[in-house]
Amino acid sequence: MSVGGDRAAPLLVALALALAACGAPDDEPGTGLQLSGQVDGRTVSVSQPYPVLLEGDCEARAGLPSQVCFAATATGGTPVTVGLANLERVPVGEPTDVVAPGCSEAASCARVEEGAVVLLALDGEPVRPREGTLTLQQATAGERYVGELRLDLAGGRLTGAFDVGPRPEPDRPQAPAEGEDPAGEDPTGEDSQGEGDAGEAFTPDEVEPADPEALDE
C-alpha cells in the first residue's frame, strides 16, 4: 500500500470541491456592485454591497432603457447606475461582446439579438459603451444577478463585477403575543401590588389610631 497515495487522495478531493465551488455562485448575494476605471477623464470607483436593484422598465426610474438596473454611489458621492437590457438573449457562463445599438426604449433594447446590451449613467447622464464584454453567470428575476463586465467608453474604461439581489428587509420589533400588554403590565389593568402594600399612599383619614392597651401588651 502506498502511503503517498493515501495522503494525496484527500487533497485531490478537496481540490475538486474548491474548483466546483468557483464555477457556481453561492446561494446568497454577496459582493454587490464593484466598479473601477475612468469615464470622460473622471476616476470612478464603486464598492457597494447592497446597491438598489430595479427590475422592469428602468427608463422612468433610472433614465436607462433597460429591464434591470443597479443603482449605487461612487466614492465621492456621484450616483452611478448600470443597466442590463437583453438578458434573455445573453448566454450564461460565456463571455459576450457588448454592443452599442441605437435602441432608445427598454422594449427595443430587449430585442437586440446579437451581443449584450449594457448601459451606464453617471451623475444622471447616460454614457453608452462603445464595446466591451459581459460574462453573465446568473440572472434570476427577483432573486439574484451575477456577472463580470468590461466596458470601453469614449473617454475611458470601466471594469468590475456584480452579485446583486434585493436589499434585506430591516429588522422589525416583534409583535406582542395575544393577551400580552406591550409595556409588560398586567393585561387585566389591575395593580400587581396587594392592597396596603408598601408604596401605596394613604390619606390621614384612612389610618386608624393605635389602641393604647394593645401597645402595653
N, C-alpha and C positions, 0 to 999 in steps of 0.2 A: 504493500500500500504506500502511495506517495504522500508524504507529509505536506510537501509544497502544494500538491493538487488540492488537498483538503483545505488549506488556508486560502487558496485562490478562489474556490467556489463561492464563499460568502461575498468576496469582493466583487466578483462578476455579477452576482445577483443585485448587490447594492448599486452598481454602476448602471445596470439595465433599468432599475426603478428610477434612478435620477434622470436618465435620458428620456424615459417615458413621461416624467413629470414636466420636463422642459417643453415637450411638444404640445401640451394642452394647458389652457388657463385653469386657475384654481376655481373653486365653487363660488367664491365671493369676489366682487370688485375690489381692486387693491390700489394700484398706483395712481389712479385718477388721470389727469392730463399733464404730460410733461413735454415742453417745447423749448427749443433754444435756437437762436440764429439771428438773422438781420432781415428787416423789412424796410425798404426805402431808406437804407442807411441807419435805421434805428435798431439798437440791440433789443431783442425781445427774449425774455426768459419767463417761462410759466412752469410752476410746480405746485399743483393744486390737487389734493387727494379727492375732494368732492366737488367737481365743477357742476354747474347746473345742467341737467340733461333735459333737452327739449325734443319732443317727438311729434311727428305730424308735419304740418306746414310751418316751417320756421320763418317764413318770409315776414309775417305780420309781427312776430315776437322778437326776431333777431335780425331781420333785414337780409337774410340769405335764402335763396330759392332752393332749399334742401329739405329732406324729410327727417334728418336727425342733426342736432346741434349740441355742442359742448361749449358752454359759456363760462369763462374763467377771468381771472385778473392777473395780469403780468406783474413782475416786480416793478415797483414804482407807481402802481395803481392804474395802468392802462387796461381797459377792457379788451379781451381777445375772445373771438368766437370761431370755432371750427365747425364747418357743416359738411355732411356726407349726403350725397343726393341719390345715387342709384345702387344701393347696397344689394338689392336682389339680383343684380346683374354682375356683381363682383365675386369671383371665385374665392372660396375660403382657403387660407393657407398658401396662396400663391401670390408672389409679387405682381401687382397690376399697375400698368402705366397710368398716371394721372393725366387726363386730357383737359384742354381748356375750351370747352364748347361754348357756343354763343347762346345757350339757353338762359332765359331770364325769369322763368317761373318754375316752381317746385315740380309741377306735373311734367313739363318738358325736360327738365334736368333728370328726372327719374327714368325717362325713356331712353336715355343715352345707352347704347348697347356696347360700344367698343371703348374699353378703358374705364377708369374710376373717376367720378366727379367729386373733387374735394374743394370746398370753398372756404374763404377766410375773411374775417372782418377784424380790423384793428382800430380801436377807438371809434367804433361805429361806421368806419369807412370800409367798403368791400375791397378786397385785394384778391385778384384772380391769379392762381398759379399758372405759369406757362407750361410746366411739365413736372414730373416727379414720380414717386412710387408709393402705392398703398398696399400694405400686406395685412389683409383682414383675417383675423383669427376667430372671431365670434361676433355675431350680430343677432341678438335675441331681443325682439321688441319688448320694452317694458322691464327688461331684466339686466342685460349686460352687452357692452360693445368693447371689443378688444382688438387692437391692431397697432401697426407701426406705420409711420409716414415720413416721406421726404419731399419737400415742396421747393421747387425752383421758382423764384419770383423775379419780377422785373428789376427789383432793387435789392436782391439778396436771396437767402435760402433759410428755410426752417426745417429742422429735423426733430423727431420725437416719437412718442408713443402714447396710447390711451388705453385705459382699462376702467371704464365708466359704467356706473349703474345709478338707479335712483338714490337720492340722498336718504340716509337713515332717518327714521322718524325720531323726534326728540322725546326723551323720557317724560312721561306724564305721571302726576301723582295718582296713586291707586285709589279708586273709589271706596268709601267705607262699606263694610258688609251690611247686609239688610238688617235693620234694627239697631245698628251701631251708630252712636252720635259722633259726628266728625271731630268734635272737641274732646271726645273721650269722657263725656259726662253721662250720668245715668239717663237712659232714654225715657224713663218714666217721668223725669222732671223733678223727682223728689230729692231732697238733700240727703247725701250719703251719711251725714253725721246724725247721731241719735239726738233725741230731744233733750236739751240740757247739757250736751257735751261741751267740752272746753272749746272756747272760741265763739260760743253763741251768746249774743248780747241779751241782757235782761234789763227791764226798767225797774226803778226802785219799788214801784207798787207790786211787782210780781215776787219780790223777795220776802219770805215770811220771817218775822222777828224770831230770834233764838229764844228757847224756853230756858229760863234761869235754872229750874230744877234739873233739867237734863244736863246742864253744864256741870252741876255739883256732883253728879253720879260718876 
